[in-house]
Every structure is written in C-alpha cells, then in structure tokens.
Amino acid sequence: MAEETRHRQRSIDDLLALLAAHPDDEDKIREKILERTTFLIDDTIDEAFSHSGFSHEDLFRAGYLGLLNATYNIEFAREKEFYDYAKNLIKGEIRQHIRSHVKRAEFPHWMKGLNRQIEETQVRLLRELDRLPSLAELSDAVNLTEEGIAEILKAREALNYVSIDEVQRRNDPLPEIDQSKIRNKRPEAFPIQYRIRIATALEKLGDLQQYLFKNLFSSEHDQQSDR
C-alpha cells in the first residue's frame, strides 16, 4: 500500500512538473490530475467521515468540489504535498456540507444580533486594552447585565457547533435560554427587554408573511400536500 501511494505521488509530481513546463496544455493536464486523484475523496471519507450519517455518494459530491478547488488552485498549496493540500480542501468541503445540512438549534434573530454585538465589542476592547476583557468589562461596554451576557453566550456554542459524527450530534448542545435575565445594566431610554419584545413580534409576523406567500404562489397540489 505504501509503495502504491508513492507511485501515485510520483505520477502526480510528474503531472505538476508538466503543468509548470507546458502552460498551453494547462486544462488537459489539470483534467489528468483530477482524474488520477479522485481516490483521495474515497480515502478521506473512509478515514474521517464514515460515521457522519451521510451516504458515501452524498459526501463524494461535496468532496469532489474540494478536489476541484485544489486542482485548479495548486498555486495556493504553499509548498505542501499536493495530496495533503487536496485532502485538506476535500475535508473542508465535506464538513461544510454536513454542517449546512444538519438542522441546528434555532434561535431568534435578535439573539444572533446580540451575539454579534458581543463579538464586535470584545474585538474592540481587545484592541483598546491589549488583553481579553473580563465579563464585567464586556458587561459595561454593551450595557447588559453579566447574567444576561451569560445567557447569550449559552446560545453561542449551539449556534456555532455541529458534530461531524452522527452519534455525537445527538448530544450537541441545546441550551434553554432564560430571556428574562437579558436586561440592561444601566437604565436607557429604550430598554433591551422592550426591543426584544418588538423583535419577537416582528419575527412572528415574518413567519406569517412567509406562510402567506408560500400559499399564494404554490400550486393546488402543493396546498393539498400541506394539509
């Protein structure tokens, strides 16, 4: 197996040398590289994604985009072996595919907005203080109580994390958020709790709007299927 791998690598190295020497035949040479390295997709799936819960065919299609990217952007390999470079891009595309097709914990848009505000404030304070801010400093800067920030940070992990392994996904974080704890630290003219109520009402209207549009422009068959 090791000898076969070395033989394949030499074959690709020869093609890479041809690519550099014969730029006029670039498309044909890249096609040969792509054809001779598709096995990397199968290897990557078997090594890292065999327990993802997705079919091999489904993951292969995603991995092919990564291999295609590697083949047509070889100059970004930065002196890495082509195999290592390609497998990194294949893994990246497959992870992205899994995460984009797994239903994540749903949180309201206002929660995502507050999470983004905290991130941006943390970055600003890091520049100003030349160190990571404490929870108290972050609390002062965004004018939210420390327990309110803690509630928002609870949602943060669930928003940003999806397990690649199907079994592990059953234990992915799904915290319950106590909305009543998200309050201003100092009084302000338009308190955060009022803004949350308005945002929640608007999101409900948005859901209603989507439902109406769907039914206004769907076929009779679609409407019967929804019943």
Secondary structure, 3 states (H helix, E strand, C coil): CHHHHHHHHHHHHHHHHHHHHCHHHHHHHHHHHHHHCCHHHHHHHHHHCCCCCCCHHHHHHHHHHHHHHHHHCHHHHCCCCHHHHHHHHHHHHHHHHHHHHCCCCCCCHHHHHHHHHHHHHHHHHHHHHCCCCCHHHHHHHHCCCHHHHHHHHHHHHHHHCCCCCHHHHCCCCCCCCCHHHCCCCCCCCCCHHHHHHHHHHHHHHHHHHHHHHHHHCCCHHHHHHHC
